[in-house]
């Protein structure tokens, strides 16, 4: 979670939902749309049921258009494990993996807001350099600074050796060079 949202208000968000028994794909999508509106969530631009995803987004080009159309993808946690085979590798290469949401949560607005407001740091076993998005160029410098501090605190708590595992932090835009904002002491690296 970050103190200042990293996505502009105009960001397009897509939600993949589980198919409800005895309902068509369209009825399922309407059911979840009503559920979101009842909880005061207006930031999700499109809801796609699992059945619709399987049928309408089979072709490679359809998947690519879907990928390019949305800034963020959310997924009902009940179908999360079924999505990789239907979405394809491009979602994973472009780091637009759907984030898992509990649509049965008591406070659904808080659950979805957590993903819209926050960021993720995907850690893989490929290399030792990882990237987390913590802001955009339309934000004020103070807001970005607060987001950096919040992200650094969480990273320090979650890593196996805490802050000792962090060697260097960079701040970078898509087209800029990486500006170092923290470098670990050499004594830390020896340990």
ChimeraX commands (.cxc) that place a marker at each C-alpha (Angstrom):
marker #1 position 0.00,0.00,0.00 radius 0.5
marker #1 position 1.16,3.52,-0.84 radius 0.5
marker #1 position 0.06,6.85,0.68 radius 0.5
marker #1 position -0.59,8.37,-2.78 radius 0.5
marker #1 position -2.20,6.48,-5.67 radius 0.5
marker #1 position 0.10,5.68,-8.58 radius 0.5
marker #1 position -2.60,5.46,-11.21 radius 0.5
marker #1 position -4.34,8.50,-12.66 radius 0.5
marker #1 position -8.12,8.72,-12.37 radius 0.5
marker #1 position -8.37,7.92,-16.08 radius 0.5
marker #1 position -6.61,4.53,-15.68 radius 0.5
marker #1 position -8.52,1.66,-17.27 radius 0.5
marker #1 position -9.06,-1.32,-14.95 radius 0.5
marker #1 position -10.34,-4.76,-15.99 radius 0.5
marker #1 position -11.71,-7.40,-13.60 radius 0.5
marker #1 position -11.85,-11.11,-14.46 radius 0.5
marker #1 position -14.61,-12.91,-12.54 radius 0.5
marker #1 position -15.64,-16.47,-11.82 radius 0.5
marker #1 position -18.62,-17.84,-13.75 radius 0.5
marker #1 position -21.69,-18.02,-11.54 radius 0.5
marker #1 position -23.70,-21.25,-11.82 radius 0.5
marker #1 position -26.97,-21.07,-13.80 radius 0.5
marker #1 position -26.10,-17.61,-15.19 radius 0.5
marker #1 position -24.92,-16.63,-18.67 radius 0.5
marker #1 position -21.64,-14.76,-19.10 radius 0.5
marker #1 position -23.52,-11.47,-19.53 radius 0.5
marker #1 position -25.66,-12.05,-16.42 radius 0.5
marker #1 position -22.53,-12.88,-14.41 radius 0.5
marker #1 position -20.84,-9.66,-15.55 radius 0.5
marker #1 position -23.97,-7.64,-14.64 radius 0.5
marker #1 position -24.13,-9.32,-11.21 radius 0.5
marker #1 position -20.55,-8.30,-10.40 radius 0.5
marker #1 position -21.05,-4.82,-11.85 radius 0.5
marker #1 position -24.00,-4.32,-9.45 radius 0.5
marker #1 position -21.90,-5.70,-6.56 radius 0.5
marker #1 position -19.13,-3.18,-7.27 radius 0.5
marker #1 position -21.59,-0.27,-7.55 radius 0.5
marker #1 position -23.25,-1.29,-4.24 radius 0.5
marker #1 position -19.81,-1.09,-2.61 radius 0.5
marker #1 position -19.09,2.33,-4.16 radius 0.5
marker #1 position -16.43,1.10,-6.58 radius 0.5
marker #1 position -16.51,3.04,-9.82 radius 0.5
marker #1 position -12.89,2.62,-10.92 radius 0.5
marker #1 position -13.33,-0.78,-12.62 radius 0.5
marker #1 position -14.02,0.00,-16.28 radius 0.5
marker #1 position -14.82,-3.51,-17.54 radius 0.5
marker #1 position -15.79,-6.86,-16.08 radius 0.5
marker #1 position -15.00,-10.00,-18.07 radius 0.5
marker #1 position -16.30,-13.39,-16.94 radius 0.5
marker #1 position -14.08,-16.45,-17.26 radius 0.5
marker #1 position -16.41,-17.89,-19.92 radius 0.5
marker #1 position -16.13,-14.72,-22.03 radius 0.5
marker #1 position -12.34,-14.72,-21.65 radius 0.5
marker #1 position -12.14,-18.32,-22.89 radius 0.5
marker #1 position -14.48,-17.77,-25.86 radius 0.5
marker #1 position -13.83,-14.24,-27.10 radius 0.5
marker #1 position -10.11,-13.90,-26.38 radius 0.5
marker #1 position -8.77,-17.11,-27.93 radius 0.5
marker #1 position -6.91,-15.48,-30.80 radius 0.5
marker #1 position -3.48,-13.99,-30.26 radius 0.5
marker #1 position -4.55,-10.57,-31.61 radius 0.5
marker #1 position -7.58,-10.43,-29.31 radius 0.5
marker #1 position -5.32,-11.09,-26.30 radius 0.5
marker #1 position -2.89,-8.38,-27.45 radius 0.5
marker #1 position -5.73,-5.83,-27.85 radius 0.5
marker #1 position -7.00,-6.73,-24.36 radius 0.5
marker #1 position -3.49,-6.31,-22.93 radius 0.5
marker #1 position -3.03,-2.88,-24.53 radius 0.5
marker #1 position -6.50,-1.60,-23.61 radius 0.5
marker #1 position -6.12,-1.72,-19.82 radius 0.5
marker #1 position -3.60,-0.31,-17.35 radius 0.5
marker #1 position -4.37,-2.83,-14.59 radius 0.5
marker #1 position -5.95,-6.26,-14.42 radius 0.5
marker #1 position -7.67,-7.68,-11.35 radius 0.5
marker #1 position -8.85,-11.25,-10.95 radius 0.5
marker #1 position -11.25,-13.06,-8.67 radius 0.5
marker #1 position -8.94,-15.15,-6.48 radius 0.5
marker #1 position -11.10,-18.22,-7.17 radius 0.5
marker #1 position -10.04,-18.30,-10.85 radius 0.5
marker #1 position -6.52,-16.87,-10.48 radius 0.5
marker #1 position -4.78,-20.20,-11.10 radius 0.5
marker #1 position -6.79,-20.80,-14.32 radius 0.5
marker #1 position -5.77,-17.55,-16.03 radius 0.5
marker #1 position -2.15,-18.12,-17.16 radius 0.5
marker #1 position -3.09,-20.66,-19.83 radius 0.5
marker #1 position -5.79,-18.35,-21.26 radius 0.5
marker #1 position -3.95,-15.04,-21.09 radius 0.5
marker #1 position -0.64,-16.08,-22.65 radius 0.5
marker #1 position 2.95,-15.09,-21.99 radius 0.5
marker #1 position 2.61,-11.45,-23.08 radius 0.5
marker #1 position 0.73,-10.50,-19.90 radius 0.5
marker #1 position 3.65,-11.84,-17.89 radius 0.5
marker #1 position 6.38,-10.32,-20.07 radius 0.5
marker #1 position 4.75,-6.88,-19.86 radius 0.5
marker #1 position 4.25,-7.33,-16.08 radius 0.5
marker #1 position 0.47,-6.92,-16.32 radius 0.5
marker #1 position -0.31,-10.09,-14.40 radius 0.5
marker #1 position -3.82,-9.89,-12.90 radius 0.5
marker #1 position -3.75,-9.13,-9.18 radius 0.5
marker #1 position -5.80,-11.47,-7.01 radius 0.5
marker #1 position -8.87,-9.92,-5.32 radius 0.5
marker #1 position -11.23,-11.53,-2.83 radius 0.5
marker #1 position -14.67,-10.64,-4.23 radius 0.5
marker #1 position -16.28,-12.26,-1.17 radius 0.5
marker #1 position -14.50,-9.87,1.22 radius 0.5
marker #1 position -16.62,-8.03,3.79 radius 0.5
marker #1 position -15.10,-4.70,2.85 radius 0.5
marker #1 position -14.85,-5.07,-0.92 radius 0.5
marker #1 position -14.11,-1.39,-1.49 radius 0.5
marker #1 position -11.05,-1.58,0.77 radius 0.5
marker #1 position -9.90,-4.82,-0.90 radius 0.5
marker #1 position -10.02,-3.32,-4.42 radius 0.5
marker #1 position -8.73,0.10,-3.33 radius 0.5
marker #1 position -5.66,-1.63,-1.85 radius 0.5
marker #1 position -4.72,-2.87,-5.33 radius 0.5
marker #1 position -5.61,0.37,-7.13 radius 0.5
marker #1 position -3.75,2.56,-4.63 radius 0.5
marker #1 position -0.75,0.31,-4.06 radius 0.5
marker #1 position 2.01,-1.35,-6.03 radius 0.5
marker #1 position 3.60,-4.77,-6.34 radius 0.5
marker #1 position 7.21,-5.94,-6.41 radius 0.5
marker #1 position 7.31,-9.16,-8.40 radius 0.5
marker #1 position 10.34,-11.20,-7.27 radius 0.5
marker #1 position 11.46,-13.98,-9.60 radius 0.5
marker #1 position 14.48,-16.25,-9.71 radius 0.5
marker #1 position 15.81,-14.50,-12.83 radius 0.5
marker #1 position 18.47,-11.98,-11.88 radius 0.5
marker #1 position 18.87,-9.79,-8.84 radius 0.5
marker #1 position 17.31,-6.52,-10.02 radius 0.5
marker #1 position 13.60,-5.86,-9.43 radius 0.5
marker #1 position 11.31,-2.99,-10.31 radius 0.5
marker #1 position 8.30,-1.56,-8.48 radius 0.5
marker #1 position 6.19,1.31,-9.81 radius 0.5
marker #1 position 5.82,3.98,-7.11 radius 0.5
marker #1 position 4.51,7.02,-8.96 radius 0.5
marker #1 position 4.01,8.90,-12.21 radius 0.5
marker #1 position 5.36,12.15,-13.62 radius 0.5
marker #1 position 2.12,14.00,-12.89 radius 0.5
marker #1 position 2.63,13.62,-9.13 radius 0.5
marker #1 position 4.22,16.23,-6.84 radius 0.5
marker #1 position 7.77,15.56,-5.63 radius 0.5
marker #1 position 6.58,15.28,-1.99 radius 0.5
marker #1 position 4.02,12.62,-2.94 radius 0.5
marker #1 position 6.64,10.59,-4.80 radius 0.5
marker #1 position 9.01,10.94,-1.83 radius 0.5
marker #1 position 6.35,9.65,0.58 radius 0.5
marker #1 position 5.66,6.71,-1.77 radius 0.5
marker #1 position 9.39,5.87,-1.97 radius 0.5
marker #1 position 9.70,5.86,1.82 radius 0.5
marker #1 position 6.55,3.71,2.22 radius 0.5
marker #1 position 7.77,1.23,-0.43 radius 0.5
marker #1 position 11.28,1.06,1.08 radius 0.5
marker #1 position 9.79,0.32,4.54 radius 0.5
marker #1 position 7.74,-2.60,3.19 radius 0.5
marker #1 position 10.67,-3.94,1.13 radius 0.5
marker #1 position 12.90,-3.82,4.23 radius 0.5
marker #1 position 10.33,-5.82,6.24 radius 0.5
marker #1 position 9.54,-8.45,3.58 radius 0.5
marker #1 position 13.00,-9.39,2.29 radius 0.5
marker #1 position 14.70,-12.46,3.86 radius 0.5
marker #1 position 17.65,-10.53,5.37 radius 0.5
marker #1 position 15.61,-7.36,5.78 radius 0.5
marker #1 position 17.41,-4.16,4.69 radius 0.5
marker #1 position 20.80,-5.93,4.44 radius 0.5
marker #1 position 19.56,-7.57,1.23 radius 0.5
marker #1 position 19.18,-4.18,-0.49 radius 0.5
marker #1 position 22.39,-3.15,-2.24 radius 0.5
marker #1 position 21.17,-0.16,-4.21 radius 0.5
marker #1 position 17.92,1.72,-4.93 radius 0.5
marker #1 position 17.38,3.65,-8.16 radius 0.5
marker #1 position 14.70,6.08,-9.24 radius 0.5
marker #1 position 13.86,5.86,-12.92 radius 0.5
marker #1 position 11.22,6.77,-15.48 radius 0.5
marker #1 position 10.57,4.65,-18.58 radius 0.5
marker #1 position 13.02,6.63,-20.71 radius 0.5
marker #1 position 15.47,8.11,-18.18 radius 0.5
marker #1 position 18.71,6.81,-16.79 radius 0.5
marker #1 position 18.55,5.21,-13.33 radius 0.5
marker #1 position 19.40,7.73,-10.60 radius 0.5
marker #1 position 20.78,6.06,-7.47 radius 0.5
marker #1 position 19.05,7.24,-4.28 radius 0.5
marker #1 position 20.55,4.68,-1.87 radius 0.5
marker #1 position 23.73,2.58,-1.91 radius 0.5
marker #1 position 24.57,0.06,0.82 radius 0.5
marker #1 position 27.81,0.36,2.78 radius 0.5
marker #1 position 30.59,-1.96,1.66 radius 0.5
marker #1 position 30.60,-3.53,5.14 radius 0.5
marker #1 position 26.99,-4.68,4.55 radius 0.5
marker #1 position 27.99,-6.32,1.27 radius 0.5
marker #1 position 30.74,-8.34,2.97 radius 0.5
marker #1 position 28.28,-9.81,5.47 radius 0.5
marker link #1:1,2 radius 0.2
marker link #1:2,3 radius 0.2
marker link #1:3,4 radius 0.2
marker link #1:4,5 radius 0.2
marker link #1:5,6 radius 0.2
marker link #1:6,7 radius 0.2
marker link #1:7,8 radius 0.2
marker link #1:8,9 radius 0.2
marker link #1:9,10 radius 0.2
marker link #1:10,11 radius 0.2
marker link #1:11,12 radius 0.2
marker link #1:12,13 radius 0.2
marker link #1:13,14 radius 0.2
marker link #1:14,15 radius 0.2
marker link #1:15,16 radius 0.2
marker link #1:16,17 radius 0.2
marker link #1:17,18 radius 0.2
marker link #1:18,19 radius 0.2
marker link #1:19,20 radius 0.2
marker link #1:20,21 radius 0.2
marker link #1:21,22 radius 0.2
marker link #1:22,23 radius 0.2
marker link #1:23,24 radius 0.2
marker link #1:24,25 radius 0.2
marker link #1:25,26 radius 0.2
marker link #1:26,27 radius 0.2
marker link #1:27,28 radius 0.2
marker link #1:28,29 radius 0.2
marker link #1:29,30 radius 0.2
marker link #1:30,31 radius 0.2
marker link #1:31,32 radius 0.2
marker link #1:32,33 radius 0.2
marker link #1:33,34 radius 0.2
marker link #1:34,35 radius 0.2
marker link #1:35,36 radius 0.2
marker link #1:36,37 radius 0.2
marker link #1:37,38 radius 0.2
marker link #1:38,39 radius 0.2
marker link #1:39,40 radius 0.2
marker link #1:40,41 radius 0.2
marker link #1:41,42 radius 0.2
marker link #1:42,43 radius 0.2
marker link #1:43,44 radius 0.2
marker link #1:44,45 radius 0.2
marker link #1:45,46 radius 0.2
marker link #1:46,47 radius 0.2
marker link #1:47,48 radius 0.2
marker link #1:48,49 radius 0.2
marker link #1:49,50 radius 0.2
marker link #1:50,51 radius 0.2
marker link #1:51,52 radius 0.2
marker link #1:52,53 radius 0.2
marker link #1:53,54 radius 0.2
marker link #1:54,55 radius 0.2
marker link #1:55,56 radius 0.2
marker link #1:56,57 radius 0.2
marker link #1:57,58 radius 0.2
marker link #1:58,59 radius 0.2
marker link #1:59,60 radius 0.2
marker link #1:60,61 radius 0.2
marker link #1:61,62 radius 0.2
marker link #1:62,63 radius 0.2
marker link #1:63,64 radius 0.2
marker link #1:64,65 radius 0.2
marker link #1:65,66 radius 0.2
marker link #1:66,67 radius 0.2
marker link #1:67,68 radius 0.2
marker link #1:68,69 radius 0.2
marker link #1:69,70 radius 0.2
marker link #1:70,71 radius 0.2
marker link #1:71,72 radius 0.2
marker link #1:72,73 radius 0.2
marker link #1:73,74 radius 0.2
marker link #1:74,75 radius 0.2
marker link #1:75,76 radius 0.2
marker link #1:76,77 radius 0.2
marker link #1:77,78 radius 0.2
marker link #1:78,79 radius 0.2
marker link #1:79,80 radius 0.2
marker link #1:80,81 radius 0.2
marker link #1:81,82 radius 0.2
marker link #1:82,83 radius 0.2
marker link #1:83,84 radius 0.2
marker link #1:84,85 radius 0.2
marker link #1:85,86 radius 0.2
marker link #1:86,87 radius 0.2
marker link #1:87,88 radius 0.2
marker link #1:88,89 radius 0.2
marker link #1:89,90 radius 0.2
marker link #1:90,91 radius 0.2
marker link #1:91,92 radius 0.2
marker link #1:92,93 radius 0.2
marker link #1:93,94 radius 0.2
marker link #1:94,95 radius 0.2
marker link #1:95,96 radius 0.2
marker link #1:96,97 radius 0.2
marker link #1:97,98 radius 0.2
marker link #1:98,99 radius 0.2
marker link #1:99,100 radius 0.2
marker link #1:100,101 radius 0.2
marker link #1:101,102 radius 0.2
marker link #1:102,103 radius 0.2
marker link #1:103,104 radius 0.2
marker link #1:104,105 radius 0.2
marker link #1:105,106 radius 0.2
marker link #1:106,107 radius 0.2
marker link #1:107,108 radius 0.2
marker link #1:108,109 radius 0.2
marker link #1:109,110 radius 0.2
marker link #1:110,111 radius 0.2
marker link #1:111,112 radius 0.2
marker link #1:112,113 radius 0.2
marker link #1:113,114 radius 0.2
marker link #1:114,115 radius 0.2
marker link #1:115,116 radius 0.2
marker link #1:116,117 radius 0.2
marker link #1:117,118 radius 0.2
marker link #1:118,119 radius 0.2
marker link #1:119,120 radius 0.2
marker link #1:120,121 radius 0.2
marker link #1:121,122 radius 0.2
marker link #1:122,123 radius 0.2
marker link #1:123,124 radius 0.2
marker link #1:124,125 radius 0.2
marker link #1:125,126 radius 0.2
marker link #1:126,127 radius 0.2
marker link #1:127,128 radius 0.2
marker link #1:128,129 radius 0.2
marker link #1:129,130 radius 0.2
marker link #1:130,131 radius 0.2
marker link #1:131,132 radius 0.2
marker link #1:132,133 radius 0.2
marker link #1:133,134 radius 0.2
marker link #1:134,135 radius 0.2
marker link #1:135,136 radius 0.2
marker link #1:136,137 radius 0.2
marker link #1:137,138 radius 0.2
marker link #1:138,139 radius 0.2
marker link #1:139,140 radius 0.2
marker link #1:140,141 radius 0.2
marker link #1:141,142 radius 0.2
marker link #1:142,143 radius 0.2
marker link #1:143,144 radius 0.2
marker link #1:144,145 radius 0.2
marker link #1:145,146 radius 0.2
marker link #1:146,147 radius 0.2
marker link #1:147,148 radius 0.2
marker link #1:148,149 radius 0.2
marker link #1:149,150 radius 0.2
marker link #1:150,151 radius 0.2
marker link #1:151,152 radius 0.2
marker link #1:152,153 radius 0.2
marker link #1:153,154 radius 0.2
marker link #1:154,155 radius 0.2
marker link #1:155,156 radius 0.2
marker link #1:156,157 radius 0.2
marker link #1:157,158 radius 0.2
marker link #1:158,159 radius 0.2
marker link #1:159,160 radius 0.2
marker link #1:160,161 radius 0.2
marker link #1:161,162 radius 0.2
marker link #1:162,163 radius 0.2
marker link #1:163,164 radius 0.2
marker link #1:164,165 radius 0.2
marker link #1:165,166 radius 0.2
marker link #1:166,167 radius 0.2
marker link #1:167,168 radius 0.2
marker link #1:168,169 radius 0.2
marker link #1:169,170 radius 0.2
marker link #1:170,171 radius 0.2
marker link #1:171,172 radius 0.2
marker link #1:172,173 radius 0.2
marker link #1:173,174 radius 0.2
marker link #1:174,175 radius 0.2
marker link #1:175,176 radius 0.2
marker link #1:176,177 radius 0.2
marker link #1:177,178 radius 0.2
marker link #1:178,179 radius 0.2
marker link #1:179,180 radius 0.2
marker link #1:180,181 radius 0.2
marker link #1:181,182 radius 0.2
marker link #1:182,183 radius 0.2
marker link #1:183,184 radius 0.2
marker link #1:184,185 radius 0.2
marker link #1:185,186 radius 0.2
marker link #1:186,187 radius 0.2
marker link #1:187,188 radius 0.2
marker link #1:188,189 radius 0.2
marker link #1:189,190 radius 0.2
marker link #1:190,191 radius 0.2
view
